[in-house]
Structures are given as C-alpha cells and as structure tokens.
Amino acid sequence: MGRPRTPTTILEARGAFINHPARAGERVNEPTPNGELRKSPPAYLTPDERKIWFEFVKKVPAGVLGDCDEFWLAEAVILENKRRIRTITVSERTAWKELLSKMGMNPSDRSKVAARPAAKKEDEWSDLDNTQTM
C-alpha cells in the first residue's frame, strides 16, 4: 500500500510550497466543504444511533468534518452502534477503525488530520486600514 497523501494544510504549514511551488499548483482546485457539519443527525438513524451521532459530533476535533462528510460520520455511527450491541463483524470493525482514523479520533492519527481554520468574523471596522496614522 502506498503512502497516504499529506493534507494541503500540513504542506503549507511546513513551507513545502516555497521550495516546490508546482506542488501547490497541483492542489489549486482541491475541493473544500461548503459548510460546517450539521449538528442534528440524519432522520434515517435509529434512536440509539442518533445518541451516538451527538457523542461523535462533540468528540471529533473541530474543523475536521464539513457538510460533505455527513455520510462518513453516519457510517461510523452505525458501526459504533453495532460494536456496542456486540453484533459487529471483523470486516466491519476494520472499516470502523479506518473511519475513526480518518476523522482523527485516535492519538496517533490526530497528527495526520488537517483541520480547516475557523472563518474570520468580519465586523464593521474590519476594512479600515490600521497602517495609516494621523
């Protein structure tokens, strides 16, 4: 198996694009989520799975999941419910661990997950130029 791709935000933080600007050009059209992950669980989850959804939303590191990741989180929730009621198969447990890993929910994988920075809130004073003096 090949080495996993390093997230763009980690490469930027390392300064990798300074010496290799072409690498940044390859990632210009990288898709980003349209918004934040919704806090309420999908209607198709069972009551027990809905409780687990709320647990996961609280525990996933901030900025890791966006609105387009709802399906992955729902799948992890369903598998977590199966694990709790002791009906999970070996292959399902493997998929469960993989999903949790991708969401940065274990100590070693948190260092590999890149979170989106929080959006800056603009206020009425934000467009003033602070460099001018009177």
N, C-alpha and C positions, 0 to 999 in steps of 0.2 A: 504494500500500500504506500502511496506517495505521501509526501509531507503535506500537512494541511496548509492552505493559503493563509498568509498573515493578513489580518484585517488592515484596511487602509489607514484607519486612525492610529494604529500602532506604528505603521511605517512612517507616518507623518511625525509622530512624536519622536521617533528615533532619528529623524533627519535623513531618511533613506532617499527622499526625492531630491535632496540638494545635490548629491553626487550622481544620481541616476534619474534625471527629470523625465526620461521616457517612461519610466515605471508609473509615474503619476498620470501621464497621458493615457496609458492603458486603462486607467480606472476612472477616467473623467465621467463616463456615462454609467457608473455603478449605481444601481437603483437604491433608493432610500425609502423608508416607510413614509406614508402620507401623514401619519399622526401617531399619537400615543396608543398603547394597548388599552382597550376598553376595560373598565373595572368590573362590569357586570358579565357574568358567564353566558354563553350561548344557551338558547332555550332547549336545545336537544340534550343537554346534560341532565343526568338524574339528580335528585336532591343531594345524595351523598357526593356526587362528582362536583356539584355546584359549591359545596363547602370546601372541597379540595381546591377548586379554582381560586377562591378567595385567599386560601393559605398561600398558594403559589404566587399570586399577584403581589402579596406582601413580601414574599421572600426572594423573588427574582431581583437581582441587582438593578437599580434604577438606570433607565436609558438603554437597557439591553434589548427589550422587546418593543416592537411597534405594532401598529394595527394589522399589518400583513402577517404577523406571527401568531395570530389567534388560533389558527388550525394546529400549529405545532404544540402550543400550550394545551389546547383541548385534548390532543392525543396523549400528551404526558399526564394530564389529569385522569383520563380514562384508564391508562396503565397503572397509575398510582392507586386508583380505587381497586383495581384487580389485585394489586400487590397487598393492599390492606385486608382484603377479604380472602386472601390466600388462594386465588384461582389463576394467578399469573403463570404463564409457561416460561420456559428457559429463553426462548427466542423473544418473547415479549419483554422479559426482564432486560435482555440485551438492548432492545430498542428503547426501553425506558431509561436505562443508564446513558445511552447516547443522546437522547433528548435533553436530559438534565445537564449533561456535559456541555452541549451546545448553548444552553441558557446560562452557563456559568454558575451552576448550583452545586459545585464541589470545590474544595480548596485549590486543587492543582489547576483546574480549568478556568477559574476566575481570572488568572493572569493571562489567559489566551483570548478572553472575550473583550471586545471593544464596545464601550457604551457610547451612545450619541451624547454630545454635550447638551445641556439644558438650553432651551431657547432663551435668548435675552429678551427681557421685557422692556419695551420702549416706553418712555414717558414723554410728556410734553416738552421736557428740557433736553432730550437726547440729541437733537440736531443742532444744538448750539456748539460753536467752536470754542473749546476751552483754551486754545493756544493764544488767542488774542488778548492783549492787555490794554487797559485804558490809559 
